[in-house]
């Protein structure tokens, strides 16, 4: 049962990591989210990125919240796999 739970959490964390990466890549092409894929990625990742963005000081044009979230997810993934 513990192995199943660890695999399930690993899969969820990895999928969220991929969604955040997809949002970063799509933000270079369509930052306003005008097509369906962009809108889906924004709606899916924003609940995770918004709290991090509120804690960070303003940095101008660069948004570091996806990087921080991806680092946190990477740590969670390593802890779950260990």
PyMOL Python script that loads the backbone (N, CA, C, O; Angstrom):
from pymol import cmd

cmd.read_pdbstr("""\
ATOM      1  N   UNK A   1       0.820  -1.201   0.000  1.00  0.00           N
ATOM      2  CA  UNK A   1       0.000   0.000   0.000  1.00  0.00           C
ATOM      3  C   UNK A   1       0.862   1.263   0.000  1.00  0.00           C
ATOM      4  O   UNK A   1       0.541   2.243  -0.672  1.00  0.00           O
ATOM      5  N   UNK A   2       1.956   1.230   0.758  1.00  0.00           N
ATOM      6  CA  UNK A   2       2.830   2.398   0.835  1.00  0.00           C
ATOM      7  C   UNK A   2       3.501   2.651  -0.509  1.00  0.00           C
ATOM      8  O   UNK A   2       3.684   3.802  -0.905  1.00  0.00           O
ATOM      9  N   UNK A   3       3.867   1.587  -1.210  1.00  0.00           N
ATOM     10  CA  UNK A   3       4.501   1.744  -2.523  1.00  0.00           C
ATOM     11  C   UNK A   3       3.517   2.344  -3.526  1.00  0.00           C
ATOM     12  O   UNK A   3       3.893   3.183  -4.344  1.00  0.00           O
ATOM     13  N   UNK A   4       2.266   1.914  -3.459  1.00  0.00           N
ATOM     14  CA  UNK A   4       1.247   2.475  -4.350  1.00  0.00           C
ATOM     15  C   UNK A   4       1.068   3.958  -4.083  1.00  0.00           C
ATOM     16  O   UNK A   4       1.005   4.754  -5.020  1.00  0.00           O
ATOM     17  N   UNK A   5       0.985   4.337  -2.814  1.00  0.00           N
ATOM     18  CA  UNK A   5       0.801   5.737  -2.446  1.00  0.00           C
ATOM     19  C   UNK A   5       2.003   6.572  -2.883  1.00  0.00           C
ATOM     20  O   UNK A   5       1.840   7.683  -3.386  1.00  0.00           O
ATOM     21  N   UNK A   6       3.199   6.040  -2.694  1.00  0.00           N
ATOM     22  CA  UNK A   6       4.408   6.764  -3.117  1.00  0.00           C
ATOM     23  C   UNK A   6       4.428   6.941  -4.629  1.00  0.00           C
ATOM     24  O   UNK A   6       4.775   8.015  -5.120  1.00  0.00           O
ATOM     25  N   UNK A   7       4.061   5.908  -5.370  1.00  0.00           N
ATOM     26  CA  UNK A   7       4.012   6.017  -6.828  1.00  0.00           C
ATOM     27  C   UNK A   7       2.950   7.004  -7.283  1.00  0.00           C
ATOM     28  O   UNK A   7       3.172   7.764  -8.226  1.00  0.00           O
ATOM     29  N   UNK A   8       1.807   7.001  -6.628  1.00  0.00           N
ATOM     30  CA  UNK A   8       0.716   7.907  -6.975  1.00  0.00           C
ATOM     31  C   UNK A   8       1.129   9.359  -6.738  1.00  0.00           C
ATOM     32  O   UNK A   8       0.911  10.217  -7.593  1.00  0.00           O
ATOM     33  N   UNK A   9       1.724   9.631  -5.578  1.00  0.00           N
ATOM     34  CA  UNK A   9       2.175  10.991  -5.268  1.00  0.00           C
ATOM     35  C   UNK A   9       3.272  11.406  -6.237  1.00  0.00           C
ATOM     36  O   UNK A   9       3.290  12.546  -6.701  1.00  0.00           O
ATOM     37  N   UNK A  10       4.187  10.494  -6.548  1.00  0.00           N
ATOM     38  CA  UNK A  10       5.256  10.794  -7.509  1.00  0.00           C
ATOM     39  C   UNK A  10       4.670  11.163  -8.866  1.00  0.00           C
ATOM     40  O   UNK A  10       5.120  12.114  -9.504  1.00  0.00           O
ATOM     41  N   UNK A  11       3.679  10.418  -9.299  1.00  0.00           N
ATOM     42  CA  UNK A  11       3.052  10.703 -10.588  1.00  0.00           C
ATOM     43  C   UNK A  11       2.365  12.066 -10.577  1.00  0.00           C
ATOM     44  O   UNK A  11       2.501  12.833 -11.531  1.00  0.00           O
ATOM     45  N   UNK A  12       1.635  12.373  -9.521  1.00  0.00           N
ATOM     46  CA  UNK A  12       0.961  13.675  -9.437  1.00  0.00           C
ATOM     47  C   UNK A  12       1.957  14.827  -9.426  1.00  0.00           C
ATOM     48  O   UNK A  12       1.756  15.834 -10.104  1.00  0.00           O
ATOM     49  N   UNK A  13       3.021  14.677  -8.662  1.00  0.00           N
ATOM     50  CA  UNK A  13       4.034  15.734  -8.583  1.00  0.00           C
ATOM     51  C   UNK A  13       4.716  15.909  -9.933  1.00  0.00           C
ATOM     52  O   UNK A  13       4.961  17.037 -10.361  1.00  0.00           O
ATOM     53  N   UNK A  14       5.024  14.809 -10.604  1.00  0.00           N
ATOM     54  CA  UNK A  14       5.679  14.891 -11.905  1.00  0.00           C
ATOM     55  C   UNK A  14       4.763  15.533 -12.944  1.00  0.00           C
ATOM     56  O   UNK A  14       5.222  16.335 -13.757  1.00  0.00           O
ATOM     57  N   UNK A  15       3.494  15.196 -12.926  1.00  0.00           N
ATOM     58  CA  UNK A  15       2.544  15.802 -13.877  1.00  0.00           C
ATOM     59  C   UNK A  15       2.419  17.303 -13.609  1.00  0.00           C
ATOM     60  O   UNK A  15       2.370  18.094 -14.552  1.00  0.00           O
ATOM     61  N   UNK A  16       2.368  17.700 -12.346  1.00  0.00           N
ATOM     62  CA  UNK A  16       2.306  19.124 -12.021  1.00  0.00           C
ATOM     63  C   UNK A  16       3.582  19.824 -12.472  1.00  0.00           C
ATOM     64  O   UNK A  16       3.525  20.948 -12.970  1.00  0.00           O
ATOM     65  N   UNK A  17       4.733  19.172 -12.304  1.00  0.00           N
ATOM     66  CA  UNK A  17       6.004  19.731 -12.755  1.00  0.00           C
ATOM     67  C   UNK A  17       5.977  19.959 -14.266  1.00  0.00           C
ATOM     68  O   UNK A  17       6.422  21.000 -14.751  1.00  0.00           O
ATOM     69  N   UNK A  18       5.452  18.980 -15.005  1.00  0.00           N
ATOM     70  CA  UNK A  18       5.345  19.124 -16.457  1.00  0.00           C
ATOM     71  C   UNK A  18       4.378  20.243 -16.854  1.00  0.00           C
ATOM     72  O   UNK A  18       4.629  20.975 -17.811  1.00  0.00           O
ATOM     73  N   UNK A  19       3.278  20.372 -16.118  1.00  0.00           N
ATOM     74  CA  UNK A  19       2.327  21.447 -16.406  1.00  0.00           C
ATOM     75  C   UNK A  19       2.955  22.819 -16.196  1.00  0.00           C
ATOM     76  O   UNK A  19       2.735  23.736 -16.987  1.00  0.00           O
ATOM     77  N   UNK A  20       3.744  22.956 -15.122  1.00  0.00           N
ATOM     78  CA  UNK A  20       4.423  24.236 -14.867  1.00  0.00           C
ATOM     79  C   UNK A  20       5.448  24.510 -15.967  1.00  0.00           C
ATOM     80  O   UNK A  20       5.554  25.638 -16.448  1.00  0.00           O
ATOM     81  N   UNK A  21       6.194  23.497 -16.363  1.00  0.00           N
ATOM     82  CA  UNK A  21       7.147  23.656 -17.455  1.00  0.00           C
ATOM     83  C   UNK A  21       6.420  24.051 -18.745  1.00  0.00           C
ATOM     84  O   UNK A  21       6.889  24.920 -19.481  1.00  0.00           O
ATOM     85  N   UNK A  22       5.289  23.424 -19.017  1.00  0.00           N
ATOM     86  CA  UNK A  22       4.497  23.781 -20.187  1.00  0.00           C
ATOM     87  C   UNK A  22       4.019  25.216 -20.122  1.00  0.00           C
ATOM     88  O   UNK A  22       4.005  25.916 -21.134  1.00  0.00           O
ATOM     89  N   UNK A  23       3.628  25.658 -18.937  1.00  0.00           N
ATOM     90  CA  UNK A  23       3.175  27.045 -18.803  1.00  0.00           C
ATOM     91  C   UNK A  23       4.312  28.021 -19.064  1.00  0.00           C
ATOM     92  O   UNK A  23       4.114  29.060 -19.695  1.00  0.00           O
ATOM     93  N   UNK A  24       5.493  27.690 -18.582  1.00  0.00           N
ATOM     94  CA  UNK A  24       6.644  28.566 -18.828  1.00  0.00           C
ATOM     95  C   UNK A  24       6.916  28.665 -20.322  1.00  0.00           C
ATOM     96  O   UNK A  24       7.120  29.759 -20.846  1.00  0.00           O
ATOM     97  N   UNK A  25       6.920  27.543 -20.999  1.00  0.00           N
ATOM     98  CA  UNK A  25       7.205  27.540 -22.435  1.00  0.00           C
ATOM     99  C   UNK A  25       6.107  28.275 -23.206  1.00  0.00           C
ATOM    100  O   UNK A  25       6.402  29.063 -24.104  1.00  0.00           O
ATOM    101  N   UNK A  26       4.859  28.022 -22.863  1.00  0.00           N
ATOM    102  CA  UNK A  26       3.747  28.668 -23.567  1.00  0.00           C
ATOM    103  C   UNK A  26       3.711  30.173 -23.276  1.00  0.00           C
ATOM    104  O   UNK A  26       3.260  30.953 -24.116  1.00  0.00           O
ATOM    105  N   UNK A  27       4.180  30.583 -22.100  1.00  0.00           N
ATOM    106  CA  UNK A  27       4.154  32.009 -21.765  1.00  0.00           C
ATOM    107  C   UNK A  27       5.058  32.826 -22.679  1.00  0.00           C
ATOM    108  O   UNK A  27       4.854  34.031 -22.825  1.00  0.00           O
ATOM    109  N   UNK A  28       6.042  32.201 -23.291  1.00  0.00           N
ATOM    110  CA  UNK A  28       6.897  32.927 -24.234  1.00  0.00           C
ATOM    111  C   UNK A  28       6.162  33.162 -25.546  1.00  0.00           C
ATOM    112  O   UNK A  28       6.433  34.140 -26.243  1.00  0.00           O
ATOM    113  N   UNK A  29       5.232  32.271 -25.886  1.00  0.00           N
ATOM    114  CA  UNK A  29       4.534  32.360 -27.166  1.00  0.00           C
ATOM    115  C   UNK A  29       3.195  33.074 -27.024  1.00  0.00           C
ATOM    116  O   UNK A  29       2.862  33.938 -27.835  1.00  0.00           O
ATOM    117  N   UNK A  30       2.437  32.721 -26.011  1.00  0.00           N
ATOM    118  CA  UNK A  30       1.088  33.260 -25.812  1.00  0.00           C
ATOM    119  C   UNK A  30       0.893  33.645 -24.343  1.00  0.00           C
ATOM    120  O   UNK A  30       0.220  32.922 -23.608  1.00  0.00           O
ATOM    121  N   UNK A  31       1.466  34.762 -23.905  1.00  0.00           N
ATOM    122  CA  UNK A  31       1.399  35.115 -22.484  1.00  0.00           C
ATOM    123  C   UNK A  31       0.003  35.470 -21.982  1.00  0.00           C
ATOM    124  O   UNK A  31      -0.247  35.419 -20.778  1.00  0.00           O
ATOM    125  N   UNK A  32      -0.900  35.825 -22.875  1.00  0.00           N
ATOM    126  CA  UNK A  32      -2.247  36.199 -22.454  1.00  0.00           C
ATOM    127  C   UNK A  32      -3.196  35.010 -22.359  1.00  0.00           C
ATOM    128  O   UNK A  32      -4.307  35.157 -21.850  1.00  0.00           O
ATOM    129  N   UNK A  33      -2.793  33.858 -22.827  1.00  0.00           N
ATOM    130  CA  UNK A  33      -3.630  32.669 -22.744  1.00  0.00           C
ATOM    131  C   UNK A  33      -4.827  32.706 -23.662  1.00  0.00           C
ATOM    132  O   UNK A  33      -5.943  32.405 -23.239  1.00  0.00           O
ATOM    133  N   UNK A  34      -4.616  33.069 -24.907  1.00  0.00           N
ATOM    134  CA  UNK A  34      -5.735  33.209 -25.841  1.00  0.00           C
ATOM    135  C   UNK A  34      -6.191  31.898 -26.464  1.00  0.00           C
ATOM    136  O   UNK A  34      -7.323  31.812 -26.942  1.00  0.00           O
ATOM    137  N   UNK A  35      -5.338  30.868 -26.473  1.00  0.00           N
ATOM    138  CA  UNK A  35      -5.812  29.601 -27.039  1.00  0.00           C
ATOM    139  C   UNK A  35      -6.129  28.616 -25.921  1.00  0.00           C
ATOM    140  O   UNK A  35      -5.854  28.894 -24.754  1.00  0.00           O
ATOM    141  N   UNK A  36      -6.691  27.493 -26.259  1.00  0.00           N
ATOM    142  CA  UNK A  36      -7.200  26.547 -25.260  1.00  0.00           C
ATOM    143  C   UNK A  36      -6.082  25.944 -24.416  1.00  0.00           C
ATOM    144  O   UNK A  36      -6.245  25.793 -23.205  1.00  0.00           O
ATOM    145  N   UNK A  37      -4.956  25.597 -25.026  1.00  0.00           N
ATOM    146  CA  UNK A  37      -3.858  25.006 -24.268  1.00  0.00           C
ATOM    147  C   UNK A  37      -3.294  25.992 -23.257  1.00  0.00           C
ATOM    148  O   UNK A  37      -3.058  25.633 -22.103  1.00  0.00           O
ATOM    149  N   UNK A  38      -3.079  27.219 -23.678  1.00  0.00           N
ATOM    150  CA  UNK A  38      -2.565  28.241 -22.764  1.00  0.00           C
ATOM    151  C   UNK A  38      -3.532  28.482 -21.611  1.00  0.00           C
ATOM    152  O   UNK A  38      -3.116  28.573 -20.456  1.00  0.00           O
ATOM    153  N   UNK A  39      -4.803  28.582 -21.919  1.00  0.00           N
ATOM    154  CA  UNK A  39      -5.805  28.808 -20.873  1.00  0.00           C
ATOM    155  C   UNK A  39      -5.841  27.640 -19.895  1.00  0.00           C
ATOM    156  O   UNK A  39      -5.948  27.849 -18.686  1.00  0.00           O
ATOM    157  N   UNK A  40      -5.751  26.420 -20.403  1.00  0.00           N
ATOM    158  CA  UNK A  40      -5.741  25.241 -19.529  1.00  0.00           C
ATOM    159  C   UNK A  40      -4.528  25.252 -18.605  1.00  0.00           C
ATOM    160  O   UNK A  40      -4.655  24.996 -17.408  1.00  0.00           O
ATOM    161  N   UNK A  41      -3.357  25.548 -19.154  1.00  0.00           N
ATOM    162  CA  UNK A  41      -2.146  25.562 -18.338  1.00  0.00           C
ATOM    163  C   UNK A  41      -2.192  26.659 -17.280  1.00  0.00           C
ATOM    164  O   UNK A  41      -1.755  26.450 -16.149  1.00  0.00           O
ATOM    165  N   UNK A  42      -2.712  27.809 -17.639  1.00  0.00           N
ATOM    166  CA  UNK A  42      -2.820  28.905 -16.676  1.00  0.00           C
ATOM    167  C   UNK A  42      -3.801  28.545 -15.570  1.00  0.00           C
ATOM    168  O   UNK A  42      -3.498  28.744 -14.394  1.00  0.00           O
ATOM    169  N   UNK A  43      -4.966  28.020 -15.922  1.00  0.00           N
ATOM    170  CA  UNK A  43      -5.967  27.676 -14.918  1.00  0.00           C
ATOM    171  C   UNK A  43      -5.499  26.536 -14.013  1.00  0.00           C
ATOM    172  O   UNK A  43      -5.856  26.499 -12.836  1.00  0.00           O
ATOM    173  N   UNK A  44      -4.717  25.622 -14.541  1.00  0.00           N
ATOM    174  CA  UNK A  44      -4.267  24.479 -13.760  1.00  0.00           C
ATOM    175  C   UNK A  44      -3.138  24.850 -12.806  1.00  0.00           C
ATOM    176  O   UNK A  44      -3.100  24.358 -11.678  1.00  0.00           O
ATOM    177  N   UNK A  45      -2.232  25.697 -13.232  1.00  0.00           N
ATOM    178  CA  UNK A  45      -1.054  25.992 -12.419  1.00  0.00           C
ATOM    179  C   UNK A  45      -1.193  27.228 -11.540  1.00  0.00           C
ATOM    180  O   UNK A  45      -0.454  27.370 -10.566  1.00  0.00           O
ATOM    181  N   UNK A  46      -2.106  28.111 -11.855  1.00  0.00           N
ATOM    182  CA  UNK A  46      -2.228  29.361 -11.093  1.00  0.00           C
ATOM    183  C   UNK A  46      -2.506  29.148  -9.600  1.00  0.00           C
ATOM    184  O   UNK A  46      -1.955  29.894  -8.790  1.00  0.00           O
ATOM    185  N   UNK A  47      -3.326  28.178  -9.190  1.00  0.00           N
ATOM    186  CA  UNK A  47      -3.529  27.986  -7.742  1.00  0.00           C
ATOM    187  C   UNK A  47      -2.238  27.623  -6.996  1.00  0.00           C
ATOM    188  O   UNK A  47      -2.142  27.857  -5.791  1.00  0.00           O
ATOM    189  N   UNK A  48      -1.269  27.069  -7.679  1.00  0.00           N
ATOM    190  CA  UNK A  48       0.001  26.724  -7.043  1.00  0.00           C
ATOM    191  C   UNK A  48       1.008  27.870  -7.123  1.00  0.00           C
ATOM    192  O   UNK A  48       1.839  28.039  -6.231  1.00  0.00           O
ATOM    193  N   UNK A  49       0.927  28.649  -8.190  1.00  0.00           N
ATOM    194  CA  UNK A  49       1.884  29.732  -8.393  1.00  0.00           C
ATOM    195  C   UNK A  49       1.510  31.010  -7.647  1.00  0.00           C
ATOM    196  O   UNK A  49       2.396  31.743  -7.209  1.00  0.00           O
ATOM    197  N   UNK A  50       0.237  31.287  -7.497  1.00  0.00           N
ATOM    198  CA  UNK A  50      -0.206  32.548  -6.889  1.00  0.00           C
ATOM    199  C   UNK A  50       0.303  32.735  -5.459  1.00  0.00           C
ATOM    200  O   UNK A  50       0.777  33.825  -5.140  1.00  0.00           O
ATOM    201  N   UNK A  51       0.230  31.726  -4.579  1.00  0.00           N
ATOM    202  CA  UNK A  51       0.754  31.937  -3.219  1.00  0.00           C
ATOM    203  C   UNK A  51       2.260  32.207  -3.196  1.00  0.00           C
ATOM    204  O   UNK A  51       2.736  33.009  -2.394  1.00  0.00           O
ATOM    205  N   UNK A  52       2.999  31.543  -4.067  1.00  0.00           N
ATOM    206  CA  UNK A  52       4.441  31.773  -4.138  1.00  0.00           C
ATOM    207  C   UNK A  52       4.710  33.182  -4.651  1.00  0.00           C
ATOM    208  O   UNK A  52       5.590  33.874  -4.140  1.00  0.00           O
ATOM    209  N   UNK A  53       3.957  33.604  -5.655  1.00  0.00           N
ATOM    210  CA  UNK A  53       4.118  34.942  -6.230  1.00  0.00           C
ATOM    211  C   UNK A  53       3.834  36.022  -5.194  1.00  0.00           C
ATOM    212  O   UNK A  53       4.489  37.064  -5.196  1.00  0.00           O
ATOM    213  N   UNK A  54       2.858  35.787  -4.302  1.00  0.00           N
ATOM    214  CA  UNK A  54       2.541  36.773  -3.267  1.00  0.00           C
ATOM    215  C   UNK A  54       3.663  36.905  -2.249  1.00  0.00           C
ATOM    216  O   UNK A  54       3.854  37.982  -1.682  1.00  0.00           O
ATOM    217  N   UNK A  55       4.412  35.825  -2.004  1.00  0.00           N
ATOM    218  CA  UNK A  55       5.492  35.868  -1.007  1.00  0.00           C
ATOM    219  C   UNK A  55       6.775  36.486  -1.560  1.00  0.00           C
ATOM    220  O   UNK A  55       7.607  36.965  -0.789  1.00  0.00           O
ATOM    221  N   UNK A  56       6.944  36.482  -2.870  1.00  0.00           N
ATOM    222  CA  UNK A  56       8.170  37.002  -3.471  1.00  0.00           C
ATOM    223  C   UNK A  56       8.111  38.515  -3.614  1.00  0.00           C
ATOM    224  O   UNK A  56       7.046  39.081  -3.862  1.00  0.00           O
ATOM    225  N   UNK A  57       9.258  39.167  -3.457  1.00  0.00           N
ATOM    226  CA  UNK A  57       9.273  40.614  -3.718  1.00  0.00           C
ATOM    227  C   UNK A  57       9.161  40.877  -5.217  1.00  0.00           C
ATOM    228  O   UNK A  57       9.516  40.011  -6.016  1.00  0.00           O
ATOM    229  N   UNK A  58       8.683  42.038  -5.610  1.00  0.00           N
ATOM    230  CA  UNK A  58       8.574  42.355  -7.038  1.00  0.00           C
ATOM    231  C   UNK A  58       9.958  42.364  -7.699  1.00  0.00           C
ATOM    232  O   UNK A  58      10.914  42.929  -7.168  1.00  0.00           O
ATOM    233  N   UNK A  59      10.037  41.730  -8.858  1.00  0.00           N
ATOM    234  CA  UNK A  59      11.313  41.643  -9.566  1.00  0.00           C
ATOM    235  C   UNK A  59      11.211  42.212 -10.977  1.00  0.00           C
ATOM    236  O   UNK A  59      12.050  41.908 -11.825  1.00  0.00           O
ATOM    237  N   UNK A  60      10.227  43.008 -11.233  1.00  0.00           N
ATOM    238  CA  UNK A  60      10.084  43.603 -12.557  1.00  0.00           C
ATOM    239  C   UNK A  60       9.401  42.655 -13.523  1.00  0.00           C
ATOM    240  O   UNK A  60       8.310  42.152 -13.252  1.00  0.00           O
ATOM    241  N   UNK A  61      10.046  42.418 -14.641  1.00  0.00           N
ATOM    242  CA  UNK A  61       9.442  41.617 -15.704  1.00  0.00           C
ATOM    243  C   UNK A  61       9.599  40.111 -15.507  1.00  0.00           C
ATOM    244  O   UNK A  61       8.927  39.331 -16.182  1.00  0.00           O
ATOM    245  N   UNK A  62      10.465  39.696 -14.602  1.00  0.00           N
ATOM    246  CA  UNK A  62      10.758  38.272 -14.454  1.00  0.00           C
ATOM    247  C   UNK A  62       9.949  37.691 -13.300  1.00  0.00           C
ATOM    248  O   UNK A  62       9.951  38.228 -12.192  1.00  0.00           O
ATOM    249  N   UNK A  63       9.264  36.596 -13.573  1.00  0.00           N
ATOM    250  CA  UNK A  63       8.466  35.898 -12.567  1.00  0.00           C
ATOM    251  C   UNK A  63       9.226  34.636 -12.155  1.00  0.00           C
ATOM    252  O   UNK A  63       9.379  33.705 -12.945  1.00  0.00           O
ATOM    253  N   UNK A  64       9.695  34.621 -10.914  1.00  0.00           N
ATOM    254  CA  UNK A  64      10.467  33.488 -10.416  1.00  0.00           C
ATOM    255  C   UNK A  64       9.600  32.412  -9.771  1.00  0.00           C
ATOM    256  O   UNK A  64      10.124  31.379  -9.354  1.00  0.00           O
ATOM    257  N   UNK A  65       8.300  32.621  -9.679  1.00  0.00           N
ATOM    258  CA  UNK A  65       7.442  31.647  -8.999  1.00  0.00           C
ATOM    259  C   UNK A  65       7.431  30.277  -9.677  1.00  0.00           C
ATOM    260  O   UNK A  65       7.407  29.276  -8.961  1.00  0.00           O
ATOM    261  N   UNK A  66       7.446  30.162 -11.013  1.00  0.00           N
ATOM    262  CA  UNK A  66       7.514  28.814 -11.602  1.00  0.00           C
ATOM    263  C   UNK A  66       8.807  28.085 -11.251  1.00  0.00           C
ATOM    264  O   UNK A  66       8.798  26.878 -11.008  1.00  0.00           O
ATOM    265  N   UNK A  67       9.919  28.819 -11.225  1.00  0.00           N
ATOM    266  CA  UNK A  67      11.195  28.201 -10.869  1.00  0.00           C
ATOM    267  C   UNK A  67      11.163  27.685  -9.438  1.00  0.00           C
ATOM    268  O   UNK A  67      11.607  26.569  -9.168  1.00  0.00           O
ATOM    269  N   UNK A  68      10.643  28.486  -8.529  1.00  0.00           N
ATOM    270  CA  UNK A  68      10.576  28.068  -7.128  1.00  0.00           C
ATOM    271  C   UNK A  68       9.647  26.877  -6.968  1.00  0.00           C
ATOM    272  O   UNK A  68       9.965  25.937  -6.240  1.00  0.00           O
ATOM    273  N   UNK A  69       8.499  26.906  -7.641  1.00  0.00           N
ATOM    274  CA  UNK A  69       7.568  25.776  -7.559  1.00  0.00           C
ATOM    275  C   UNK A  69       8.202  24.508  -8.126  1.00  0.00           C
ATOM    276  O   UNK A  69       8.042  23.428  -7.556  1.00  0.00           O
ATOM    277  N   UNK A  70       8.914  24.628  -9.234  1.00  0.00           N
ATOM    278  CA  UNK A  70       9.551  23.454  -9.817  1.00  0.00           C
ATOM    279  C   UNK A  70      10.643  22.905  -8.895  1.00  0.00           C
ATOM    280  O   UNK A  70      10.830  21.690  -8.814  1.00  0.00           O
ATOM    281  N   UNK A  71      11.357  23.781  -8.209  1.00  0.00           N
ATOM    282  CA  UNK A  71      12.355  23.323  -7.238  1.00  0.00           C
ATOM    283  C   UNK A  71      11.686  22.600  -6.069  1.00  0.00           C
ATOM    284  O   UNK A  71      12.159  21.550  -5.634  1.00  0.00           O
ATOM    285  N   UNK A  72      10.597  23.155  -5.566  1.00  0.00           N
ATOM    286  CA  UNK A  72       9.860  22.521  -4.463  1.00  0.00           C
ATOM    287  C   UNK A  72       9.320  21.162  -4.897  1.00  0.00           C
ATOM    288  O   UNK A  72       9.414  20.184  -4.155  1.00  0.00           O
ATOM    289  N   UNK A  73       8.758  21.106  -6.098  1.00  0.00           N
ATOM    290  CA  UNK A  73       8.236  19.832  -6.603  1.00  0.00           C
ATOM    291  C   UNK A  73       9.358  18.813  -6.797  1.00  0.00           C
ATOM    292  O   UNK A  73       9.162  17.622  -6.551  1.00  0.00           O
ATOM    293  N   UNK A  74      10.521  19.267  -7.230  1.00  0.00           N
ATOM    294  CA  UNK A  74      11.659  18.376  -7.375  1.00  0.00           C
ATOM    295  C   UNK A  74      12.100  17.790  -6.046  1.00  0.00           C
ATOM    296  O   UNK A  74      12.442  16.610  -5.964  1.00  0.00           O
ATOM    297  N   UNK A  75      12.091  18.613  -5.004  1.00  0.00           N
ATOM    298  CA  UNK A  75      12.444  18.135  -3.667  1.00  0.00           C
ATOM    299  C   UNK A  75      11.413  17.121  -3.180  1.00  0.00           C
ATOM    300  O   UNK A  75      11.772  16.084  -2.622  1.00  0.00           O
ATOM    301  N   UNK A  76      10.138  17.421  -3.392  1.00  0.00           N
ATOM    302  CA  UNK A  76       9.076  16.492  -2.977  1.00  0.00           C
ATOM    303  C   UNK A  76       9.229  15.168  -3.724  1.00  0.00           C
ATOM    304  O   UNK A  76       9.072  14.098  -3.137  1.00  0.00           O
ATOM    305  N   UNK A  77       9.531  15.242  -4.997  1.00  0.00           N
ATOM    306  CA  UNK A  77       9.703  14.031  -5.795  1.00  0.00           C
ATOM    307  C   UNK A  77      10.871  13.184  -5.287  1.00  0.00           C
ATOM    308  O   UNK A  77      10.771  11.959  -5.219  1.00  0.00           O
ATOM    309  N   UNK A  78      11.962  13.834  -4.935  1.00  0.00           N
ATOM    310  CA  UNK A  78      13.117  13.084  -4.399  1.00  0.00           C
ATOM    311  C   UNK A  78      12.804  12.488  -3.038  1.00  0.00           C
ATOM    312  O   UNK A  78      13.230  11.370  -2.747  1.00  0.00           O
ATOM    313  N   UNK A  79      12.068  13.207  -2.198  1.00  0.00           N
ATOM    314  CA  UNK A  79      11.727  12.691  -0.866  1.00  0.00           C
ATOM    315  C   UNK A  79      10.794  11.498  -0.989  1.00  0.00           C
ATOM    316  O   UNK A  79      10.957  10.510  -0.273  1.00  0.00           O
ATOM    317  N   UNK A  80       9.822  11.574  -1.885  1.00  0.00           N
ATOM    318  CA  UNK A  80       8.859  10.490  -2.039  1.00  0.00           C
ATOM    319  C   UNK A  80       9.539   9.247  -2.616  1.00  0.00           C
ATOM    320  O   UNK A  80       9.215   8.126  -2.222  1.00  0.00           O
ATOM    321  N   UNK A  81      10.466   9.433  -3.532  1.00  0.00           N
ATOM    322  CA  UNK A  81      11.160   8.300  -4.134  1.00  0.00           C
ATOM    323  C   UNK A  81      12.192   7.683  -3.202  1.00  0.00           C
ATOM    324  O   UNK A  81      12.575   6.528  -3.385  1.00  0.00           O
ATOM    325  N   UNK A  82      12.645   8.435  -2.207  1.00  0.00           N
ATOM    326  CA  UNK A  82      13.648   7.926  -1.276  1.00  0.00           C
ATOM    327  C   UNK A  82      12.981   7.085  -0.254  1.00  0.00           C
ATOM    328  O   UNK A  82      13.644   6.551   0.635  1.00  0.00           O
TER     329      UNK A  82
END
""", "prot")
cmd.dss("prot")
cmd.show_as("cartoon", "prot")
cmd.util.cbc("prot")
cmd.orient("prot")
